Amino acid sequence: MFGFLKNNFVFTHADSKQVVSGFTGESVTDEMSLEAYSRDASAFRVVPKKVWYPKNTEDVVALVVLCDKEKEHDENASLTVRAGGTCLSGGPLNAGWIVDMTKYMKKIHIDPIAQTATVEMGAYFRDIEDAALEHGLMFAPYPSSHRLCGIGGMIGNNASGEKSLRHGATIDNVLELTVVLPSGEVVTMGPRSISSVDLLREKEVLSLFEKYGQALQRAAGDVRKVASGYRLDKVVSGEMFNEAALFVGSQGTLGVVTQAVLKLVPVPQFLELLVISAQTLHDLGEVIELVRAYNPEGLETFDSNTFKKAEIYLKEHADRMHAYIDPNAHLFILVQLSESTKQETEAQAVRCHDALRDKGYFVRHVTTETDVASLWQIRRNSLLLIRDHNEKGYKAVPCIEDVIVPIVSLGVFLEKLGSILTRRKIEYGFHGHIGEGSFRIIPVFNFNSPSVAEDIIELMREVFVLVKEVRGNISADHSDGIIRTPFLEEFYGAELCSAFKRIKDIYDPKNNMNPKKKVGGDIAFLTQSLDRE
């Protein structure tokens, strides 16, 4: 294990230059560096003023306090944390300071007995994955970008992926957080008895939970995963209070997480894969419910538009897939099964296969290791296939890519969504964690059009109304960022958004931490931040 100490820091301000006593890290302001930090995987570009590389929690405290001092001279001074840059919502983009912990704050400690990982927020998921794998363990949320993303971003967005079907999202697998609050105070957050709540901020949060918790839970929809807003509904479970639930998914708007203790689970030892070719969307809910009865370890999908691009850009993998699919299908569903023994896993795969076949569905059992790997390569590269291969002037814009709907509404939702996209003449591809009703629908827009911003906004409004009608949510994994924050009030209503605003004020009353995300973002900021290059 490793720990951190708190120091006192002295700051001076002269000639617009900061002298930070005790800060041991580095900073850059050159044009090339600032340009690199102006983009992530979203459709936005926001150029920061400065990038900081802290070496430890003490350095983060120094920056947080310095930012507060800077506010006296610049009302727009702010601090935003960035990790791997894979965010699709524009969460780590900011015109103030960027704090990147991935250069130095990368310590990882695996406790194989307790099955936990204690990690600094600069650690990449791939390094945590490799370290845990040495002990036969894994961090289960496992996003598609698992070899690229940082753990800080996963916690910031409440990310999850193909293995969350059994084990839940990041919020369900975080045991403890070390956080630097905007005041500079370092606190440890984790579950504890409600009777022990004694600090003013904790009492205020508990009061907000009592007033709004149930209403927020209802408004969030009938779905298992939610990354929009603040998870006020999660701060109390039974007789336990857990402040950390607000910080997972908060996108660094309440404070800076510097360390986390994560729950690990054993890596599945035995795997079998089925692939279903779905000709229609109408009975999709029935297909998923049938498959879920066989306890799948993963349940993922990608559509025919994505596969057509794979036939060009991932030809070797697509060629292998042809032997297992109906080429006229609308979408393809990967069903990964895993039980405690090889024999039981194989038997479960046969039972699931036969049940699907008996219902008349087109299903194949993929047993060749290279073919299994190829199918997963296409699924895990689905976003890149749609994002990176379009006509000149056209861009894939992650804007409705993170919706999640109840399983019973899958078919109806996708049919209505298809009608919306067809009527608007928008090309698209989709993929996602279909086992939980989570979709990555990536629409492609003409950036040569002067109305492109309005086209994006109008599509989002129409789709989000549909999502609300079927009791879904506008974000399952990617959180709000620049793209969804302006729509939170339309989705949740003014009263619940006032609770979000109160949460922000409790922790960050001066709005120093990643402003315009979750609270305060608007259509104007979305429009002006859109990357038109």
Secondary structure as GFF3:
##gff-version 3
##sequence-region A 1 533
A	DSSP	beta_strand	11	14	.	.	.	ID=ss1
A	DSSP	beta_strand	17	20	.	.	.	ID=ss2
A	DSSP	beta_strand	26	28	.	.	.	ID=ss3
A	DSSP	alpha_helix	31	36	.	.	.	ID=ss4
A	DSSP	beta_strand	50	53	.	.	.	ID=ss5
A	DSSP	alpha_helix	57	70	.	.	.	ID=ss6
A	DSSP	beta_strand	79	82	.	.	.	ID=ss7
A	DSSP	beta_strand	97	100	.	.	.	ID=ss8
A	DSSP	beta_strand	108	111	.	.	.	ID=ss9
A	DSSP	beta_strand	116	120	.	.	.	ID=ss10
A	DSSP	alpha_helix	125	133	.	.	.	ID=ss11
A	DSSP	beta_strand	137	138	.	.	.	ID=ss12
A	DSSP	alpha_helix	151	157	.	.	.	ID=ss13
A	DSSP	alpha_helix	164	167	.	.	.	ID=ss14
A	DSSP	three_ten_helix	170	172	.	.	.	ID=ss15
A	DSSP	beta_strand	174	180	.	.	.	ID=ss16
A	DSSP	beta_strand	186	189	.	.	.	ID=ss17
A	DSSP	beta_strand	192	193	.	.	.	ID=ss18
A	DSSP	three_ten_helix	194	196	.	.	.	ID=ss19
A	DSSP	alpha_helix	200	219	.	.	.	ID=ss20
A	DSSP	three_ten_helix	232	234	.	.	.	ID=ss21
A	DSSP	beta_strand	236	237	.	.	.	ID=ss22
A	DSSP	beta_strand	240	241	.	.	.	ID=ss23
A	DSSP	alpha_helix	244	247	.	.	.	ID=ss24
A	DSSP	beta_strand	256	263	.	.	.	ID=ss25
A	DSSP	beta_strand	265	266	.	.	.	ID=ss26
A	DSSP	beta_strand	272	278	.	.	.	ID=ss27
A	DSSP	alpha_helix	284	292	.	.	.	ID=ss28
A	DSSP	beta_strand	296	303	.	.	.	ID=ss29
A	DSSP	alpha_helix	304	313	.	.	.	ID=ss30
A	DSSP	alpha_helix	315	321	.	.	.	ID=ss31
A	DSSP	three_ten_helix	322	324	.	.	.	ID=ss32
A	DSSP	beta_strand	331	337	.	.	.	ID=ss33
A	DSSP	alpha_helix	342	358	.	.	.	ID=ss34
A	DSSP	beta_strand	362	366	.	.	.	ID=ss35
A	DSSP	alpha_helix	369	380	.	.	.	ID=ss36
A	DSSP	alpha_helix	382	387	.	.	.	ID=ss37
A	DSSP	beta_strand	394	396	.	.	.	ID=ss38
A	DSSP	three_ten_helix	407	409	.	.	.	ID=ss39
A	DSSP	alpha_helix	410	423	.	.	.	ID=ss40
A	DSSP	beta_strand	427	432	.	.	.	ID=ss41
A	DSSP	three_ten_helix	434	436	.	.	.	ID=ss42
A	DSSP	beta_strand	440	446	.	.	.	ID=ss43
A	DSSP	alpha_helix	452	469	.	.	.	ID=ss44
A	DSSP	alpha_helix	481	484	.	.	.	ID=ss45
A	DSSP	three_ten_helix	485	487	.	.	.	ID=ss46
A	DSSP	alpha_helix	488	492	.	.	.	ID=ss47
A	DSSP	alpha_helix	494	507	.	.	.	ID=ss48
A	DSSP	alpha_helix	523	529	.	.	.	ID=ss49
###
